[in-house]
Structures are given as structure tokens and as C-alpha cells.
Amino acid sequence: MTVLRRYFGQEIFRAVSFVLMALLLLTSFFDLMSEIGAVTKDGYRLQHALMVIGLSLPGKAYDLMPIAVLIGSIYVLAQFAANSEFTIMRAASMSSWTAAKILMRIAAVFIVVTFVLGEIVAPKTEKIAKTIKAEAQGGPLTQEFRSGMWTKDLIREDGLNGAVLGVRFLNVHKVSQTRELLGVKIYEFDKDFQLMRQINAERGEYVRSHVWKLSNVVETSFPRNIASEEILDAKTIHVDSKELTSEITPNILSVLFIEPDRMSAYELSSYTQHLADNKQSTKRYDMAFWKKMTYPISILVMMALALPFAYLHARDGGISLRIFSGIMLGMVFYLVNSLFSHLGLINTWPPFVTALFPSFIFSLLALAGLRYVERH
């Protein structure tokens, strides 16, 4: 069986690598066509576009890995069937369960590769690509909202600890490549959601753990008479600098510029916890987190879907037809996976169930296909 595992592994690794490279080249071509529209003479140039596309390849490989595994595995198993190799293996007492175990071991390697791409490589390259594009276009990082970026924080008695005194809403117009905040507006409310203070600052610099140094600050206070709850005259002061202690860090801000699907599970978990602590909706990030956690399972499902193709005879269709069937199955899986993510957000379905449901459906399809070919 060791020889068989090595033979299966070599052929499938070679085929999957070829398919993945072809898919990456195809998607990169379309990305290049899209980026060319943003190329300018003095700013964002062709070399920048190529760098951005190159840095996006790990994320693309992460997305396309299940499809590549399915098509590559179907091609290899169809070749084995066409050359009667699989028939000889079965005659030599290789059962369906043995073949499935061999494929699952091979799938484990692709799962590790997919995990490394999704958790380590892709999140970092995505941030670098965003930075390169922003620098080339001559502007800071910014979200698509006209009002800039918004986030929420709790005001505590001792800065990061102690009793909660109120809430703080932070609005940042732009964030520079050095993670410096530009155009900062802060609105602080008490526990009754009465406005206590408004702070406008030209810049914000992260100087040490959970401490921001605001520059050119205009602070307006709205004091209240505790007994009558009457609003007193507002007081405005101007200072050159002011330190602000907050749970918000550059790492938390940086995740806001990346799509949740491109974030690592660790980043998603940390940011989801931050949102939960501040009583904010976590649905979108919960869904992305569980998709990250269950996505490697799709590799196993794709391998299981490919196994029945080894039992088909030449009269049941040639290799080209089987590869086409594999492409269609892979595309259907990709579309169903995306569809259920959006349906889960709209209908507030449990994130874990929603993320796992497409893989569960296709695993049943794989079992049904294997049962069919064994009977016929």
C-alpha cells in the first residue's frame, strides 16, 4: 500500500498543481484587466498593478484550492480508469475504503497548505497589497464611506479596567501607511447616552500599549447639573496634544480595511470579541470565522466527490467529459458556499451550521455517487 499511496500522491499533486496554476493565471488575467483601468501615468502604474495582483495570489489560491483538488483528482482517477490501472488495483484487493483512506491522507496535505495560505500568508500579503496601492495612488488608506471609518469603545474608570462610565465613538477620516490617524473625531457619552464630550484632533499617533497621542486637539465638554440634570454652558479648550487610553489598537483598525474573508481566524476571533464587548453586531465576522474553520473540510469533500469517477468505464464518458463534470461540480460548490453565507446573514442562521451545510450536502452527494458506481 505504501507504493500505491506514493503513486497516488505523486500523480494527484502534479495534477492539482497544474490545475491550480492554470486557474490562478486565468483569474490574474481578469484582475489585470480590471486594474488597468486604475493605472495612471504619474501615480498607480503597471508595475504597481502587477505587484498588487501578485500579492493577491495566495488569497486566490486559498479560494481555488478545493476546485483545483476536485479537478486534479478527477483527472488522475479518470486516467487510472481509462488505462485499467484502477481495475488492476481493485483486482489486487484494494477496496473502496482503502482507496478512500489513501485519498484522505493526500487531502490532509492540501488541508495543511490551505490552512497556511488562509491563516498566515494571505492576510499579510493582502495588507501589503492595500498599502502598495494606497502609496502608489498618493493617498492614505481609507474605507469607502464618505464619513470615514467608525468604531466603538468603552470608557472605563481606570482607562482599560474598572467600572464602565460610558461609551466612545471614534471617527477617523483616513489612516496613513504608518497607521497614523488623520482627521480624528471622538464622541463620548455617559451610561444614559447623554453627550459628555466631543474631541476633534488633526492627527492621532499610537505611542504605547493602548495609548494614542492626539495632536492639535479641540475639546468641547457638555457639563450637567447632577441634581437638575440641566445642561450647563459648553466649554471648549484647545491643546497641542492629549493622550487617550483606549482598547482600540492599530491591529483592530487595520482589520477594518480588509474583507472578513481575507482575515485570519485569529484576527476574526479578536475583532469579534471586541465587537461583542462593545455590544455591536458580530454576525458578519462570526460567519467569516466559521467559514475559515470549516473551509479545510471542503478539501476532504472534494476528494470524496472525485473517487466515484475512478469506477466509471470508458463507455460512460471520456476524460474530457469527466473533467468538465468536475469543473461544474467545483463551480456549483463555490456558488452554493457563497450563497449560503449571504442567506445565513440575511436570515440570521447559526454561523457554524451555515458554514458547514454546503460541505455536508456535497459529502452526501459523494456517498451517493460512490454507492451508485459500486452497485452498477
NUKOLKE-398018 format. One record per residue (C-alpha): x negated, y, z negated; residue in one letter. Coordinates in nm, 2 decimals. Last residue first. Layout:
REC    east   north      up  rest
REC       X       Y       Z     A
...
//
This chain:
REC    east   north      up  rest
REC    2.36   -0.07    1.12     H
REC    2.38   -0.11    0.75     R
REC    2.04    0.02    0.68     E
REC    2.10    0.32    0.91     V
REC    2.42    0.41    0.73     Y
REC    2.28    0.38    0.37     R
REC    1.99    0.60    0.47     L
REC    2.22    0.87    0.62     G
REC    2.45    0.86    0.31     A
REC    2.15    0.90    0.08     L
REC    2.02    1.19    0.28     A
REC    2.36    1.36    0.29     L
REC    2.39    1.32   -0.09     L
REC    2.05    1.49   -0.12     S
REC    2.18    1.76    0.11     F
REC    2.47    1.83   -0.13     I
REC    2.24    1.83   -0.44     F
REC    1.99    2.06   -0.27     S
REC    2.27    2.31   -0.18     P
REC    2.41    2.29   -0.54     F
REC    2.08    2.36   -0.73     L
REC    2.07    2.74   -0.71     A
REC    2.45    2.77   -0.77     T
REC    2.44    2.53   -1.07     V
REC    2.15    2.72   -1.23     F
REC    2.30    3.06   -1.16     P
REC    2.64    2.98   -1.31     P
REC    2.90    3.13   -1.07     W
REC    2.96    3.51   -1.10     T
REC    3.19    3.51   -0.79     N
REC    2.99    3.77   -0.59     I
REC    2.65    3.67   -0.73     L
REC    2.72    3.30   -0.67     G
REC    2.85    3.37   -0.32     L
REC    2.53    3.55   -0.23     H
REC    2.31    3.27   -0.35     S
REC    2.54    3.01   -0.20     F
REC    2.50    3.17    0.14     L
REC    2.12    3.18    0.12     S
REC    2.09    2.81    0.04     N
REC    2.35    2.73    0.31     V
REC    2.15    2.93    0.57     L
REC    1.82    2.76    0.48     Y
REC    1.99    2.41    0.47     F
REC    2.16    2.47    0.81     V
REC    1.82    2.58    0.96     M
REC    1.65    2.27    0.83     G
REC    1.92    2.04    0.96     L
REC    1.92    2.21    1.30     M
REC    1.54    2.18    1.32     I
REC    1.55    1.82    1.22     G
REC    1.82    1.74    1.48     S
REC    1.59    1.91    1.74     F
REC    1.31    1.69    1.62     I
REC    1.53    1.39    1.66     R
REC    1.64    1.48    2.01     L
REC    1.28    1.54    2.11     S
REC    1.17    1.20    1.97     I
REC    1.42    1.02    2.18     G
REC    1.77    0.91    2.10     G
REC    1.96    0.61    1.95     D
REC    1.81    0.38    2.23     R
REC    1.47    0.44    2.08     A
REC    1.58    0.28    1.75     H
REC    1.66    0.48    1.44     L
REC    1.52    0.35    1.12     Y
REC    1.24    0.61    1.09     A
REC    1.51    0.89    1.12     F
REC    1.66    0.77    0.79     P
REC    1.35    0.90    0.60     L
REC    1.37    1.26    0.71     A
REC    1.65    1.36    0.48     L
REC    1.47    1.21    0.18     A
REC    1.16    1.42    0.27     M
REC    1.38    1.73    0.30     M
REC    1.54    1.66   -0.04     V
REC    1.20    1.62   -0.21     L
REC    1.09    1.96   -0.06     I
REC    1.42    2.11   -0.18     S
REC    1.32    2.02   -0.53     I
REC    1.05    2.29   -0.50     P
REC    1.33    2.55   -0.48     Y
REC    1.48    2.47   -0.82     T
REC    1.27    2.70   -1.04     M
REC    1.25    2.98   -0.79     K
REC    1.62    2.96   -0.72     K
REC    1.67    2.97   -1.09     W
REC    1.48    3.29   -1.13     F
REC    1.64    3.46   -0.82     A
REC    1.99    3.38   -0.96     M
REC    1.89    3.51   -1.31     D
REC    1.75    3.82   -1.14     Y
REC    2.07    3.91   -0.96     R
REC    2.29    3.83   -1.26     K
REC    2.08    4.03   -1.51     T
REC    2.33    4.31   -1.58     S
REC    2.21    4.56   -1.84     Q
REC    2.25    4.55   -2.22     K
REC    1.90    4.69   -2.28     N
REC    1.76    4.36   -2.43     D
REC    1.92    4.17   -2.14     A
REC    1.74    4.39   -1.89     L
REC    1.40    4.34   -2.06     H
REC    1.46    3.97   -2.08     Q
REC    1.54    3.96   -1.71     T
REC    1.22    4.15   -1.64     Y
REC    1.01    3.90   -1.83     S
REC    1.18    3.60   -1.67     S
REC    1.16    3.74   -1.32     L
REC    0.79    3.82   -1.37     E
REC    0.72    3.47   -1.49     Y
REC    0.93    3.32   -1.21     A
REC    0.72    3.51   -0.96     S
REC    0.87    3.79   -0.76     M
REC    0.93    3.76   -0.38     R
REC    1.30    3.65   -0.42     D
REC    1.36    3.95   -0.66     P
REC    1.27    4.19   -0.38     E
REC    0.97    4.40   -0.47     I
REC    0.97    4.77   -0.57     F
REC    1.14    4.72   -0.90     L
REC    0.87    4.47   -1.00     V
REC    0.62    4.75   -1.03     S
REC    0.82    4.93   -1.29     L
REC    0.81    4.64   -1.54     I
REC    0.43    4.59   -1.48     N
REC    0.38    4.97   -1.52     P
REC    0.53    4.94   -1.87     T
REC    0.87    5.03   -2.02     I
REC    0.90    4.94   -2.39     E
REC    0.85    5.31   -2.46     S
REC    0.63    5.55   -2.66     T
REC    0.62    5.89   -2.50     L
REC    0.32    6.13   -2.54     E
REC    0.36    6.49   -2.45     K
REC    0.16    6.73   -2.24     S
REC    0.14    7.10   -2.13     D
REC    0.44    7.19   -2.34     V
REC    0.76    7.39   -2.26     H
REC    1.04    7.42   -2.51     I
REC    1.42    7.45   -2.46     T
REC    1.67    7.46   -2.74     K
REC    2.04    7.41   -2.69     A
REC    2.28    7.60   -2.92     D
REC    2.47    7.38   -3.16     L
REC    2.72    7.11   -3.06     I
REC    2.98    7.06   -3.33     E
REC    2.99    6.72   -3.50     E
REC    3.15    6.90   -3.80     S
REC    2.93    6.74   -4.07     A
REC    2.63    6.64   -3.86     I
REC    2.61    6.97   -3.68     N
REC    2.46    6.87   -3.35     R
REC    2.13    6.95   -3.17     P
REC    2.10    6.94   -2.79     F
REC    1.73    6.95   -2.72     S
REC    1.57    7.06   -2.39     T
REC    1.21    6.95   -2.31     E
REC    1.01    7.09   -2.02     V
REC    0.68    6.90   -1.98     V
REC    0.38    6.98   -1.76     N
REC    0.23    6.64   -1.81     S
REC    0.37    6.32   -1.97     L
REC    0.13    6.07   -2.13     K
REC    0.29    5.73   -2.15     W
REC    0.24    5.48   -2.43     V
REC    0.35    5.11   -2.43     H
REC   -0.02    4.99   -2.46     S
REC   -0.25    5.28   -2.35     R
REC   -0.27    5.58   -2.12     V
REC    0.01    5.52   -1.87     Y
REC    0.03    5.85   -1.69     E
REC    0.35    6.05   -1.63     G
REC    0.37    6.35   -1.40     R
REC    0.58    6.67   -1.35     E
REC    0.79    6.62   -1.66     A
REC    1.15    6.69   -1.73     N
REC    1.29    6.58   -2.07     I
REC    1.65    6.59   -2.17     Q
REC    1.75    6.54   -2.54     R
REC    2.04    6.44   -2.76     M
REC    2.32    6.35   -2.52     L
REC    2.60    6.18   -2.71     Q
REC    2.63    5.81   -2.63     F
REC    2.75    5.73   -2.98     D
REC    2.43    5.55   -3.06     K
REC    2.23    5.86   -2.96     D
REC    2.14    5.95   -2.60     F
REC    1.81    6.04   -2.44     E
REC    1.78    6.15   -2.08     Y
REC    1.44    6.14   -1.92     I
REC    1.34    6.29   -1.58     K
REC    1.00    6.22   -1.43     V
REC    0.89    6.37   -1.09     G
REC    0.58    6.16   -1.02     L
REC    0.49    5.86   -1.22     L
REC    0.13    5.73   -1.19     E
REC    0.10    5.36   -1.09     R
REC   -0.23    5.43   -0.91     T
REC   -0.05    5.38   -0.58     Q
REC    0.18    5.66   -0.68     S
REC    0.53    5.61   -0.81     V
REC    0.82    5.84   -0.69     K
REC    1.13    6.02   -0.81     H
REC    1.13    5.86   -1.16     V
REC    1.45    5.85   -1.37     N
REC    1.44    5.71   -1.72     L
REC    1.75    5.66   -1.92     F
REC    1.69    5.64   -2.30     R
REC    1.92    5.47   -2.55     V
REC    1.99    5.53   -2.92     G
REC    1.86    5.51   -3.27     L
REC    1.78    5.13   -3.27     V
REC    1.63    5.03   -3.61     A
REC    1.27    4.94   -3.63     G
REC    1.01    4.84   -3.37     N
REC    0.87    4.98   -3.04     L
REC    0.86    5.35   -3.14     G
REC    0.91    5.33   -3.51     D
REC    1.28    5.43   -3.52     E
REC    1.37    5.28   -3.19     R
REC    1.50    5.44   -2.87     I
REC    1.60    5.17   -2.62     L
REC    1.51    5.17   -2.25     D
REC    1.68    5.20   -1.92     K
REC    1.56    5.22   -1.56     T
REC    1.63    5.43   -1.26     W
REC    1.42    5.48   -0.94     M
REC    1.45    5.77   -0.70     G
REC    1.76    5.99   -0.66     S
REC    1.76    5.93   -0.28     R
REC    1.76    5.55   -0.34     F
REC    1.54    5.36   -0.10     E
REC    1.28    5.30   -0.37     Q
REC    0.95    5.47   -0.37     T
REC    0.58    5.40   -0.35     L
REC    0.38    5.71   -0.28     P
REC    0.33    5.87    0.06     G
REC    0.07    5.90    0.33     G
REC    0.21    5.64    0.57     Q
REC   -0.12    5.45    0.54     A
REC   -0.11    5.46    0.16     E
REC    0.25    5.34    0.15     A
REC    0.18    5.05    0.39     K
REC   -0.13    4.95    0.20     I
REC    0.06    4.96   -0.13     T
REC    0.35    4.75   -0.01     K
REC    0.11    4.49    0.14     A
REC   -0.08    4.47   -0.19     I
REC    0.24    4.41   -0.38     K
REC    0.35    4.14   -0.14     E
REC    0.00    3.98   -0.16     T
REC    0.03    3.95   -0.53     K
REC    0.38    3.80   -0.54     P
REC    0.29    3.56   -0.25     A
REC   -0.02    3.41   -0.40     V
REC    0.06    3.31   -0.76     I
REC    0.41    3.19   -0.82     E
REC    0.56    3.13   -0.47     G
REC    0.24    3.02   -0.30     L
REC    0.11    2.81   -0.59     V
REC    0.46    2.64   -0.63     F
REC    0.48    2.56   -0.26     T
REC    0.14    2.40   -0.26     V
REC    0.23    2.20   -0.57     V
REC    0.56    2.09   -0.41     I
REC    0.37    2.00   -0.09     F
REC    0.15    1.76   -0.29     V
REC    0.45    1.61   -0.46     A
REC    0.62    1.55   -0.13     A
REC    0.34    1.31   -0.04     I
REC    0.42    1.11   -0.35     R
REC    0.79    1.13   -0.27     M
REC    0.72    1.00    0.08     L
REC    0.54    0.69   -0.05     I
REC    0.81    0.63   -0.30     K
REC    1.08    0.65   -0.03     A
REC    0.88    0.39    0.18     A
REC    0.87    0.16   -0.11     T
REC    1.24    0.20   -0.17     W
REC    1.32    0.13    0.19     S
REC    1.12   -0.20    0.16     S
REC    0.78   -0.27    0.30     M
REC    0.76   -0.65    0.32     S
REC    0.52   -0.68    0.62     A
REC    0.82   -0.69    0.85     A
REC    0.91   -0.35    0.73     R
REC    0.56   -0.22    0.82     M
REC    0.59   -0.39    1.16     I
REC    0.93   -0.21    1.22     T
REC    0.77    0.12    1.11     F
REC    0.49    0.08    1.37     E
REC    0.74    0.00    1.65     S
REC    0.58    0.28    1.85     N
REC    0.91    0.47    1.87     A
REC    0.98    0.41    1.50     A
REC    0.64    0.53    1.39     F
REC    0.68    0.83    1.62     Q
REC    1.02    0.91    1.47     A
REC    0.86    0.89    1.12     L
REC    0.59    1.14    1.22     V
REC    0.83    1.38    1.39     Y
REC    1.09    1.36    1.11     I
REC    0.82    1.43    0.86     S
REC    0.70    1.74    1.05     G
REC    1.05    1.87    1.10     I
REC    1.15    1.82    0.73     L
REC    0.82    1.95    0.58     V
REC    0.83    2.25    0.81     A
REC    1.18    2.33    0.71     I
REC    1.10    2.29    0.34     P
REC    0.78    2.51    0.38     M
REC    0.95    2.80    0.56     L
REC    1.02    3.02    0.26     D
REC    0.69    2.97    0.09     Y
REC    0.51    3.01    0.42     A
REC    0.68    3.34    0.48     K
REC    0.57    3.46    0.13     G
REC    0.22    3.35    0.20     P
REC    0.23    3.52    0.55     L
REC    0.33    3.87    0.41     S
REC   -0.03    3.97    0.37     L
REC   -0.10    3.90    0.74     G
REC    0.21    4.11    0.84     I
REC    0.09    4.40    0.62     V
REC   -0.27    4.37    0.76     M
REC   -0.14    4.36    1.12     L
REC    0.08    4.67    1.06     A
REC   -0.22    4.85    0.91     H
REC   -0.43    4.77    1.21     Q
REC   -0.16    4.90    1.44     L
REC   -0.14    5.24    1.27     R
REC    0.05    5.40    0.99     Y
REC   -0.07    5.75    0.98     G
REC   -0.23    5.95    1.26     D
REC   -0.09    5.79    1.58     K
REC    0.23    5.64    1.43     T
REC    0.34    5.28    1.39     V
REC    0.69    5.24    1.24     A
REC    0.85    5.10    1.56     G
REC    0.55    4.86    1.59     I
REC    0.66    4.70    1.26     E
REC    0.97    4.53    1.40     S
REC    0.78    4.38    1.70     M
REC    0.51    4.27    1.46     L
REC    0.77    4.10    1.24     D
REC    0.91    3.92    1.54     F
REC    0.56    3.79    1.63     F
REC    0.50    3.70    1.26     S
REC    0.81    3.48    1.26     T
REC    0.68    3.29    1.56     L
REC    0.33    3.26    1.44     L
REC    0.45    3.14    1.10     L
REC    0.68    2.88    1.26     L
REC    0.40    2.74    1.47     A
REC    0.16    2.73    1.17     M
REC    0.43    2.55    0.96     L
REC    0.49    2.30    1.24     V
REC    0.11    2.22    1.28     F
REC    0.06    2.19    0.90     S
REC    0.36    1.96    0.87     V
REC    0.23    1.74    1.15     A
REC   -0.12    1.71    1.00     R
REC    0.01    1.65    0.65     F
REC    0.26    1.39    0.78     I
REC    0.00    1.19    0.97     E
REC   -0.27    1.20    0.70     Q
REC   -0.02    1.12    0.42     G
REC    0.15    0.83    0.60     F
REC   -0.19    0.67    0.67     Y
REC   -0.32    0.73    0.32     R
REC    0.00    0.58    0.17     R
REC   -0.01    0.29    0.41     L
REC   -0.38    0.21    0.32     V
REC   -0.29    0.23   -0.05     T
REC    0.00    0.00    0.00     M
//
